[in-house]
Amino acid sequence: MAARWTIVVPVKETAVGKSRLSAFGADRPSLALAMALDTIDAVVGSARVSDVIVVSSDRSLVAALGALAREGSGVARVQVLPDGGTGLDGALRSGIALASRTTSYVAALTADLPGLRADDVDDVLGVAEQHRLGVVADADGTGTTLLTATEPAALDPQFGERSLAAHRAQGAVLLDAAPTLRRDVDVPAHLVELGAALGVRTASIVARRAVP
């Protein structure tokens, strides 16, 4: 399979992100970071992905990615673009603009998919290559976890509440995807739902305490 996709992953400051996981107390920022790193790991491991652009100004994330790169991890293919403070869609647009300079296939992915696996990414991108625009619905059926385009200029991210309807209205085809690609984590119950599918970093933090 050809590695032709650039994936853009926006990551909010972990000190303030994932506020609905506040039951984890002091571990919440570390949990948010772990989920982002597990998500990025899965993307880097995909045979269909050539490059990853992480849009973030979170120092702990940038430091973790740098350490992994120095260890020789595949994460060395990750480019970090500072977040301009224009919100989720603004961060995605800046990443998409950068990706569009060098690639023809671009996708936007949320960073809270700690159950994601490289095979899941391979499978959905193989289908996405057949469509100008594609979208993966979250587990609740109203939001978006992945937005794909074989023509980057067609990408107009509208993430947030009821984003699935907004992306479908743009002409995005609904893509079938593994449950781990649909289960974004917003509340503790979502971690329980993923169970053994959790990535190693996220699972390590969850194992320290009972999930609230």
Salt bridges, closest charged atoms under 4 A:
ASP27 OD1 - ARG208 NH1 3.50
ASP27 OD2 - ARG209 NH1 3.79
ASP38 OD1 - ARG201 NH1 3.36
ASP41 OD2 - ARG201 NH1 2.61
ASP112 OD2 - LYS18 NZ 2.59
GLU129 OE2 - ARG48 NH1 3.48
ASP140 OD2 - ARG183 NH2 3.99
GLU151 OE1 - ARG132 NE 3.08
ASP156 OD1 - ARG93 NH2 3.21
ASP184 OD1 - ARG183 NH2 3.40
ASP186 OD1 - LYS18 NZ 2.82
GLU193 OE1 - ARG183 NH1 3.28
